[in-house]
Amino acid sequence: MRERNVDERSVAENGGGASARPMLASERTGFVARHDLWTDAQYAAAGQMRRVMDEIGIEMVRFSFVDQHGILRSKTIARAGVAAALRSGVTAPSSLLLKDTSGQSVFSVFAEDTGVGVEGFSGAGDIVMVPDPQTFRVLPWAERTAWILCDLRFPDGSPVPFCTRTMLRTELATLASRGYGMTVGAELEFHVYRLDENVLEAAHVGVPGHPGDALVVGPTTRGSQLLQEEALDAMQPLVNALYTGLTLLDLPLRSIELEFGPSQFEITMEAGDAASIADAIVLCRMAVRRIARGLGYHATFMSRPQAAEGASTGWHLHQSLRDISTGDPVFAPDDQTAPLSDLGVAYLAGLLAHAPAAAAFATPTVNGYKRYQPFSLAPDRIAWGIDNKGAMVRAVGGQGDPATRLENRSGEPAANPYLYIVSQLISGMDGVDRGLVPPAPTTDPYRADAPHLPASLGEAVDALVGDEAFRQALGNAVVDWYATVKRAEFGRYLRHVSDWEQREYFEIF
């Protein structure tokens, strides 16, 4: 049995090692205190961390941040170093924010002028990962290991403008100054495959700009049987493990479902505050992948992997606004004949008006655009409908329904949750500010006379670059940084000679 922190002695003194002891009132020193980065609630959460770590014997804590692609980057801090890490954060190379999905640097990371348009990135110098103790979780799949989510700061204490978690909180603070809060709910689809190999081989090893071969996998369900109970029964060990793991992480799990496509599943979450749900999605995706791997499966949130011709995966983002002073939702109409309130209608119009630019955040991968196909339960054009699951935006609810909301069905499950939600908030509130009016709802979304969604990541990024509402909200530096990173990723894709091209042209020309 481990000794409690009040009596804990060093190993040399026959004790159990360093106490967790993250923060006492007299110890409020270091980077966090110097720059006044925590609230009283965060200091209280740090105290709770101490008790949990000592009582259950946590020996390692992963300090993680979410990069521009929605991927977790972390350092694992040993128990003895946790107190210092809480007081002063953990450093990481700033160059991590200047890479594409392959790990290839897009900017001149070692130059004095990196070309990113923001000071603080020269020489691949360090940024500081500032932990948020309120996100502390004990990881059910890693022995005596916990996890904490961080925000990014420069060494002088100023915020890193490319920290996507901070971007969302900044926009939500602006929304709150207008008297509103944002509520979101998430439906995340994903594929689970049987791993046919568990050992990395030379072919799997890649370099920046050229990832290695993908893992060899096999199907887990036959497909074409949406919500079939017996097919889900066959995967019950995974379902049980997901339920147990996600529940232990205090995630707002609502359902685990069998989806239409082969090897395809869906997790839905209870609606909640936008900032909290974004954090939950980050942790949920990691948990699903890790839990599946522990059972010999490979889970992927890639939208359209090979052998998924029947059904791609999406991320349906439910969203609404509420009055902060009363907590009342504000999208429900007073008129029985109207689907939304006047505010909700204008917000909807904003989503439609900025859909091409928002797609760069909602569907940030090359692969995700292969999902936009007609009659596929995924949208292919910019239209809305009343409870119509073929439209890009689905209006749900009506008079007297506090859950009246808009569901954007265009996103992919690999999207960075902070940027996806930010894109909706910026778009919708611009519609409110300008009093935009949407077209009539569609009743035939795949034959509607409506503009198509971008056909590629390149088209979406071009739309983002030219969208003034996004530039005004995020700033030119952020928009240009993100566009540069994604254009580099798209450029590598265009330069790659695919198996399709080889089959199509090699013999006939």
C-alpha positions as CSV (number, residue, x, y, z in Angstrom):
1,M,0.0,0.0,0.0
2,R,1.3,3.5,-1.0
3,E,1.9,6.0,1.8
4,R,-0.3,9.1,1.9
5,N,1.3,12.4,0.9
6,V,1.5,13.9,4.3
7,D,4.0,11.2,5.5
8,E,5.6,10.3,2.2
9,R,9.4,9.9,2.3
10,S,12.0,9.5,-0.4
11,V,12.9,6.0,-1.6
12,A,16.3,6.4,0.0
13,E,14.5,6.8,3.4
14,N,12.5,3.7,2.9
15,G,9.5,5.7,1.6
16,G,7.4,5.3,-1.5
17,G,8.9,8.2,-3.4
18,A,7.8,11.7,-4.2
19,S,4.3,12.8,-3.3
20,A,2.0,14.1,-6.0
21,R,1.5,17.3,-4.0
22,P,0.6,19.4,-7.1
23,M,-0.2,22.8,-5.5
24,L,-0.5,24.4,-2.1
25,A,-1.6,28.0,-1.6
26,S,1.9,28.9,-0.6
27,E,3.3,27.2,-3.7
28,R,1.4,29.3,-6.2
29,T,4.6,30.2,-8.0
30,G,6.0,29.5,-11.4
31,F,4.8,30.2,-15.0
32,V,1.1,29.6,-14.2
33,A,0.9,31.9,-11.2
34,R,3.3,34.5,-12.8
35,H,1.0,35.0,-15.8
36,D,-2.3,34.4,-13.9
37,L,-3.4,31.6,-16.1
38,W,-5.6,29.6,-13.8
39,T,-9.0,30.3,-12.2
40,D,-9.9,29.4,-8.6
41,A,-11.7,26.4,-10.0
42,Q,-8.5,25.2,-11.7
43,Y,-6.5,25.6,-8.5
44,A,-9.2,23.6,-6.7
45,A,-9.1,20.9,-9.4
46,A,-5.3,20.7,-9.0
47,G,-5.8,20.0,-5.3
48,Q,-8.2,17.2,-6.2
49,M,-5.6,15.8,-8.6
50,R,-3.2,15.5,-5.6
51,R,-5.7,13.4,-3.7
52,V,-6.6,11.1,-6.6
53,M,-3.0,10.5,-7.6
54,D,-1.9,9.6,-4.0
55,E,-5.0,7.5,-3.2
56,I,-4.8,5.3,-6.3
57,G,-1.1,5.4,-6.9
58,I,-0.8,7.3,-10.2
59,E,2.9,7.2,-11.3
60,M,2.8,9.0,-14.7
61,V,0.7,11.8,-16.2
62,R,0.4,12.5,-19.9
63,F,0.4,16.3,-20.6
64,S,-1.3,16.6,-24.0
65,F,-2.3,19.3,-26.4
66,V,-4.4,19.1,-29.6
67,D,-2.6,20.2,-32.8
68,Q,-4.0,21.8,-35.9
69,H,-5.1,18.4,-37.2
70,G,-6.9,17.3,-34.0
71,I,-4.1,14.9,-33.1
72,L,-3.0,14.6,-29.5
73,R,0.7,15.4,-28.8
74,S,2.0,14.7,-25.4
75,K,4.8,14.2,-22.9
76,T,4.6,11.7,-20.1
77,I,5.7,13.2,-16.8
78,A,6.8,11.0,-13.9
79,R,5.1,11.4,-10.6
80,A,8.0,13.4,-9.1
81,G,7.8,16.0,-11.8
82,V,4.1,16.5,-11.8
83,A,4.1,19.3,-9.2
84,A,6.6,21.4,-11.2
85,A,4.8,20.6,-14.4
86,L,1.5,22.0,-12.9
87,R,3.2,25.1,-11.7
88,S,5.2,25.9,-14.8
89,G,3.8,23.8,-17.6
90,V,5.7,21.5,-20.0
91,T,7.6,22.7,-23.0
92,A,7.2,21.3,-26.6
93,P,8.8,22.3,-29.9
94,S,6.8,25.1,-31.6
95,S,7.5,23.3,-35.0
96,L,4.7,20.8,-34.1
97,L,2.2,23.5,-35.1
98,L,3.9,24.0,-38.5
99,K,3.6,20.4,-39.9
100,D,1.1,18.6,-42.1
101,T,-0.5,15.3,-41.2
102,S,2.6,13.3,-42.3
103,G,4.9,15.2,-39.9
104,Q,6.5,17.2,-42.7
105,S,7.3,20.8,-41.8
106,V,5.5,23.2,-44.1
107,F,7.3,26.4,-42.9
108,S,11.1,27.1,-42.5
109,V,11.1,26.1,-38.9
110,F,14.8,26.8,-38.2
111,A,14.9,30.2,-39.9
112,E,14.7,33.5,-38.0
113,D,11.7,34.3,-40.2
114,T,9.7,31.1,-40.5
115,G,7.2,32.8,-42.9
116,V,4.2,32.0,-40.6
117,G,3.5,35.7,-39.9
118,V,3.8,35.4,-36.1
119,E,6.8,35.9,-33.8
120,G,7.8,33.1,-31.5
121,F,8.4,30.3,-33.9
122,S,11.9,30.9,-35.1
123,G,14.5,28.2,-34.6
124,A,11.8,25.6,-33.7
125,G,11.9,27.2,-30.2
126,D,9.8,25.9,-27.4
127,I,6.2,26.7,-26.5
128,V,4.7,26.0,-23.1
129,M,1.9,23.4,-22.6
130,V,-0.2,24.9,-19.7
131,P,-2.3,22.1,-18.1
132,D,-6.0,22.5,-17.3
133,P,-6.5,20.5,-14.1
134,Q,-10.2,20.3,-14.7
135,T,-9.5,17.9,-17.6
136,F,-7.6,15.4,-15.4
137,R,-8.6,11.8,-16.1
138,V,-7.3,8.4,-15.0
139,L,-6.7,6.3,-18.2
140,P,-8.4,2.9,-17.8
141,W,-6.2,1.2,-20.3
142,A,-2.8,2.4,-19.0
143,E,-1.6,1.1,-15.6
144,R,-1.1,3.9,-13.0
145,T,-1.3,6.6,-15.7
146,A,-3.4,9.7,-15.9
147,W,-4.0,12.3,-18.6
148,I,-4.4,16.1,-18.6
149,L,-5.2,18.5,-21.5
150,C,-3.2,21.6,-22.1
151,D,-3.4,25.0,-23.7
152,L,-0.5,26.6,-25.5
153,R,1.5,29.7,-24.5
154,F,4.7,31.4,-25.6
155,P,7.5,31.6,-23.0
156,D,6.5,35.2,-22.3
157,G,3.1,34.1,-21.3
158,S,1.2,35.3,-24.3
159,P,-1.2,32.9,-26.0
160,V,-0.1,30.9,-29.0
161,P,-2.5,32.1,-31.8
162,F,-2.6,28.6,-33.3
163,C,-3.8,26.8,-30.2
164,T,-7.1,25.5,-31.5
165,R,-8.5,24.9,-28.0
166,T,-7.9,28.6,-27.2
167,M,-9.5,29.6,-30.5
168,L,-12.8,28.0,-29.5
169,R,-12.8,29.5,-26.0
170,T,-12.1,32.9,-27.4
171,E,-15.1,32.7,-29.8
172,L,-17.3,31.3,-27.0
173,A,-16.2,34.3,-24.8
174,T,-17.2,36.7,-27.6
175,L,-20.6,34.9,-27.8
176,A,-21.0,35.1,-24.1
177,S,-20.5,38.9,-24.2
178,R,-23.6,39.0,-26.4
179,G,-25.6,37.0,-23.8
180,Y,-25.5,33.6,-25.5
181,G,-23.9,30.2,-24.9
182,M,-23.5,27.4,-27.4
183,T,-24.8,23.8,-26.9
184,V,-23.5,21.0,-29.1
185,G,-24.1,17.3,-29.4
186,A,-22.0,14.9,-31.4
187,E,-22.6,11.7,-33.4
188,L,-19.3,10.2,-34.3
189,E,-19.1,7.3,-36.8
190,F,-16.0,5.2,-37.2
191,H,-14.8,1.8,-38.6
192,V,-13.5,-1.0,-36.6
193,Y,-11.4,-3.6,-38.4
194,R,-9.8,-6.9,-37.2
195,L,-6.0,-6.6,-37.1
196,D,-4.4,-9.2,-39.3
197,E,-0.9,-8.3,-38.0
198,N,0.3,-6.8,-34.8
199,V,4.0,-6.3,-35.5
200,L,5.5,-3.3,-37.3
201,E,7.6,-4.2,-40.3
202,A,10.0,-2.2,-42.4
203,A,7.2,-1.4,-44.9
204,H,5.2,0.3,-42.2
205,V,7.9,2.8,-41.3
206,G,7.6,6.2,-43.0
207,V,9.4,9.6,-43.1
208,P,7.9,13.1,-43.1
209,G,6.0,13.6,-46.3
210,H,5.8,9.8,-47.1
211,P,4.1,7.7,-44.5
212,G,4.7,3.9,-44.4
213,D,2.2,1.3,-45.6
214,A,-1.1,1.0,-43.7
215,L,-1.8,-1.9,-41.4
216,V,-3.3,-5.0,-42.9
217,V,-6.9,-5.4,-41.5
218,G,-10.0,-7.4,-42.1
219,P,-13.8,-6.7,-41.7
220,T,-15.7,-7.2,-38.4
221,T,-19.3,-6.9,-39.7
222,R,-21.0,-7.7,-43.0
223,G,-22.7,-4.4,-43.4
224,S,-26.0,-3.3,-45.0
225,Q,-27.9,-4.1,-41.8
226,L,-28.4,-0.8,-39.9
227,L,-28.9,-1.3,-36.2
228,Q,-29.2,-5.1,-36.5
229,E,-29.0,-6.4,-32.9
230,E,-27.4,-9.8,-33.6
231,A,-24.5,-8.2,-35.6
232,L,-23.8,-5.9,-32.7
233,D,-24.0,-9.0,-30.4
234,A,-21.1,-10.5,-32.2
235,M,-19.0,-7.5,-31.2
236,Q,-20.2,-7.4,-27.6
237,P,-16.7,-7.7,-26.1
238,L,-15.8,-4.5,-27.8
239,V,-19.1,-2.8,-26.9
240,N,-18.6,-3.8,-23.3
241,A,-15.1,-2.4,-23.3
242,L,-16.1,0.8,-24.9
243,Y,-18.9,1.4,-22.5
244,T,-16.7,0.7,-19.5
245,G,-13.8,2.8,-20.7
246,L,-15.8,5.8,-21.8
247,T,-17.8,5.7,-18.7
248,L,-14.7,5.6,-16.5
249,L,-13.5,8.7,-18.3
250,D,-16.7,10.5,-17.4
251,L,-17.5,11.1,-21.0
252,P,-21.2,11.9,-21.8
253,L,-21.8,8.7,-23.6
254,R,-25.4,8.3,-24.9
255,S,-25.3,5.3,-27.3
256,I,-23.2,2.7,-29.1
257,E,-24.7,1.7,-32.4
258,L,-24.1,-0.5,-35.4
259,E,-24.1,1.6,-38.5
260,F,-25.0,0.7,-42.1
261,G,-21.6,0.0,-43.6
262,P,-19.4,-3.0,-43.2
263,S,-17.3,-2.7,-40.0
264,Q,-19.0,0.6,-39.2
265,F,-20.1,1.9,-35.8
266,E,-21.4,5.1,-34.2
267,I,-21.1,6.7,-30.8
268,T,-23.4,9.5,-29.8
269,M,-22.9,11.9,-26.9
270,E,-25.4,13.8,-24.7
271,A,-25.5,17.5,-25.7
272,G,-23.6,20.0,-23.5
273,D,-21.5,23.1,-23.4
274,A,-19.5,23.5,-26.6
275,A,-16.1,23.8,-24.9
276,S,-16.7,20.7,-22.7
277,I,-18.0,18.6,-25.6
278,A,-15.0,19.5,-27.8
279,D,-12.7,18.3,-25.0
280,A,-14.8,15.1,-24.6
281,I,-14.5,14.3,-28.4
282,V,-10.7,14.6,-28.2
283,L,-10.6,12.1,-25.4
284,C,-13.3,9.9,-26.8
285,R,-11.5,9.3,-30.1
286,M,-8.2,8.4,-28.4
287,A,-10.1,6.1,-26.0
288,V,-12.0,4.3,-28.8
289,R,-8.8,3.7,-30.7
290,R,-6.8,2.5,-27.7
291,I,-9.6,0.3,-26.3
292,A,-10.1,-1.4,-29.7
293,R,-6.4,-2.0,-30.1
294,G,-6.2,-3.7,-26.8
295,L,-8.8,-6.2,-28.1
296,G,-6.9,-6.9,-31.4
297,Y,-8.9,-4.4,-33.5
298,H,-8.0,-1.2,-35.4
299,A,-10.5,1.6,-35.0
300,T,-10.2,4.5,-37.5
301,F,-12.0,7.8,-37.8
302,M,-10.8,8.2,-41.4
303,S,-14.0,9.0,-43.3
304,R,-13.6,6.7,-46.3
305,P,-11.0,3.9,-45.9
306,Q,-10.5,1.4,-48.6
307,A,-13.2,-1.3,-48.7
308,A,-15.7,1.3,-47.3
309,E,-17.4,1.9,-50.6
310,G,-20.8,1.2,-49.2
311,A,-20.8,3.8,-46.4
312,S,-18.4,6.5,-45.4
313,T,-18.3,7.8,-41.8
314,G,-19.4,11.3,-40.8
315,W,-19.5,13.5,-37.8
316,H,-23.0,15.0,-37.3
317,L,-22.7,18.1,-35.2
318,H,-25.9,19.2,-33.4
319,Q,-25.8,22.9,-32.4
320,S,-28.0,25.5,-30.8
321,L,-27.7,28.7,-28.7
322,R,-29.1,29.4,-25.3
323,D,-29.7,32.5,-23.2
324,I,-26.9,32.7,-20.6
325,S,-29.0,34.6,-18.1
326,T,-31.9,32.1,-18.1
327,G,-30.4,29.0,-19.6
328,D,-33.3,28.9,-22.0
329,P,-32.7,27.7,-25.6
330,V,-33.3,30.4,-28.3
331,F,-33.8,28.4,-31.5
332,A,-37.3,27.2,-30.7
333,P,-40.0,29.3,-32.6
334,D,-43.0,31.0,-31.2
335,D,-44.9,30.3,-34.4
336,Q,-46.2,26.7,-34.8
337,T,-45.7,26.9,-38.5
338,A,-42.0,27.9,-38.3
339,P,-39.2,25.4,-37.9
340,L,-37.0,27.9,-36.0
341,S,-37.0,31.2,-34.3
342,D,-35.9,34.3,-36.2
343,L,-32.5,34.0,-34.5
344,G,-32.2,30.4,-35.5
345,V,-33.2,31.2,-39.1
346,A,-30.5,33.8,-39.4
347,Y,-27.9,31.5,-37.8
348,L,-28.9,28.7,-40.3
349,A,-28.5,31.2,-43.2
350,G,-25.0,31.9,-42.0
351,L,-24.1,28.2,-42.0
352,L,-25.2,27.9,-45.6
353,A,-23.5,31.1,-46.7
354,H,-20.2,30.1,-45.3
355,A,-20.4,26.4,-45.9
356,P,-17.6,26.3,-48.6
357,A,-15.1,28.0,-46.2
358,A,-16.2,26.1,-43.1
359,A,-15.6,22.8,-45.0
360,A,-11.9,23.4,-44.6
361,F,-12.4,22.9,-40.9
362,A,-15.4,20.5,-41.0
363,T,-13.7,18.2,-43.6
364,P,-10.0,18.8,-43.2
365,T,-8.6,15.8,-45.0
366,V,-8.2,14.8,-48.7
367,N,-10.1,11.6,-48.0
368,G,-13.2,13.3,-46.4
369,Y,-14.3,14.9,-49.7
370,K,-14.8,11.4,-51.2
371,R,-17.8,11.1,-48.8
372,Y,-19.8,13.9,-50.5
373,Q,-21.8,11.6,-52.7
374,P,-25.6,11.6,-53.6
375,F,-28.0,9.2,-51.9
376,S,-25.3,8.2,-49.4
377,L,-26.7,9.7,-46.2
378,A,-24.0,12.3,-46.6
379,P,-24.7,15.7,-48.2
380,D,-23.3,16.7,-51.6
381,R,-24.6,20.2,-51.8
382,I,-25.4,23.2,-49.7
383,A,-29.0,23.0,-48.7
384,W,-31.1,22.5,-45.6
385,G,-34.2,20.5,-44.8
386,I,-36.7,20.0,-42.0
387,D,-35.8,16.7,-40.4
388,N,-34.3,15.6,-43.7
389,K,-31.1,13.5,-43.3
390,G,-30.0,14.0,-46.9
391,A,-29.5,17.7,-46.5
392,M,-26.3,19.4,-45.3
393,V,-28.2,21.0,-42.4
394,R,-31.1,19.3,-40.8
395,A,-33.5,21.4,-38.7
396,V,-34.9,19.4,-35.8
397,G,-37.7,20.4,-33.3
398,G,-40.2,23.2,-33.4
399,Q,-42.5,25.2,-31.2
400,G,-42.4,24.2,-27.6
401,D,-39.4,21.8,-28.1
402,P,-36.4,23.0,-26.0
403,A,-34.2,20.7,-28.0
404,T,-34.8,22.6,-31.2
405,R,-31.5,22.6,-33.0
406,L,-29.6,22.5,-36.3
407,E,-27.6,19.4,-37.3
408,N,-24.7,19.9,-39.7
409,R,-24.1,16.6,-41.4
410,S,-21.2,17.6,-43.6
411,G,-18.3,17.1,-41.2
412,E,-16.0,14.1,-41.0
413,P,-15.1,12.3,-37.8
414,A,-11.4,13.1,-38.1
415,A,-12.0,16.9,-37.9
416,N,-10.3,18.9,-35.1
417,P,-13.3,19.4,-32.8
418,Y,-12.4,22.9,-31.8
419,L,-12.0,24.1,-35.4
420,Y,-15.2,22.4,-36.5
421,I,-17.2,24.0,-33.8
422,V,-15.5,27.4,-34.3
423,S,-16.4,27.2,-38.0
424,Q,-20.1,26.8,-37.2
425,L,-20.1,29.6,-34.6
426,I,-18.4,32.1,-36.9
427,S,-20.7,31.2,-39.8
428,G,-23.9,31.2,-37.8
429,M,-23.2,34.4,-36.0
430,D,-22.3,36.2,-39.2
431,G,-25.7,35.2,-40.5
432,V,-27.3,36.7,-37.3
433,D,-25.2,39.9,-37.6
434,R,-26.2,40.5,-41.2
435,G,-29.8,39.3,-40.9
436,L,-29.3,36.7,-43.6
437,V,-32.3,34.8,-44.9
438,P,-31.9,31.1,-46.1
439,P,-33.6,29.7,-49.2
440,A,-36.6,27.5,-48.8
441,P,-36.0,24.1,-47.2
442,T,-35.4,21.3,-49.6
443,T,-37.6,18.2,-49.9
444,D,-35.3,16.5,-52.4
445,P,-31.7,17.2,-51.2
446,Y,-29.8,15.3,-53.9
447,R,-31.7,16.9,-56.7
448,A,-32.0,20.4,-55.2
449,D,-31.0,23.4,-57.3
450,A,-28.3,24.3,-54.8
451,P,-24.6,24.9,-55.0
452,H,-22.4,21.9,-54.4
453,L,-20.1,21.5,-51.4
454,P,-16.4,21.8,-52.3
455,A,-15.2,18.9,-54.4
456,S,-11.8,18.8,-52.8
457,L,-9.8,20.0,-49.8
458,G,-8.1,22.4,-52.2
459,E,-11.4,24.0,-53.2
460,A,-12.4,24.3,-49.5
461,V,-9.1,26.0,-48.5
462,D,-9.5,28.5,-51.4
463,A,-12.9,29.3,-50.1
464,L,-11.6,29.8,-46.6
465,V,-8.8,32.1,-47.8
466,G,-11.4,34.4,-49.5
467,D,-13.9,34.4,-46.7
468,E,-13.9,37.8,-44.8
469,A,-16.0,36.6,-41.9
470,F,-13.4,34.0,-41.0
471,R,-10.5,36.4,-41.5
472,Q,-12.2,39.0,-39.2
473,A,-12.9,36.4,-36.5
474,L,-9.7,34.4,-36.5
475,G,-7.3,37.0,-38.0
476,N,-5.3,36.9,-41.2
477,A,-2.3,35.1,-39.6
478,V,-4.5,32.1,-38.4
479,V,-6.3,31.7,-41.7
480,D,-3.1,31.9,-43.8
481,W,-1.2,29.5,-41.4
482,Y,-4.0,26.9,-41.7
483,A,-4.3,27.4,-45.4
484,T,-0.6,26.9,-46.0
485,V,-0.5,23.7,-43.9
486,K,-3.5,22.2,-45.7
487,R,-2.4,23.3,-49.2
488,A,0.9,21.5,-48.5
489,E,-1.0,18.4,-47.6
490,F,-3.2,18.6,-50.7
491,G,-0.2,19.3,-52.9
492,R,1.5,16.1,-51.8
493,Y,-1.7,14.2,-52.6
494,L,-1.8,15.7,-56.1
495,R,1.8,14.7,-56.7
496,H,1.2,11.1,-55.7
497,V,0.8,8.6,-58.5
498,S,-2.2,6.5,-57.4
499,D,-3.0,2.8,-58.1
500,W,-6.0,4.1,-60.1
501,E,-3.7,6.0,-62.5
502,Q,-1.4,3.1,-62.9
503,R,-4.3,0.7,-63.7
504,E,-6.0,3.3,-66.0
505,Y,-3.1,4.5,-68.1
506,F,0.0,2.3,-67.8
507,E,-0.9,-0.2,-70.5
508,I,-3.1,1.7,-72.9
509,F,-0.8,4.7,-73.5
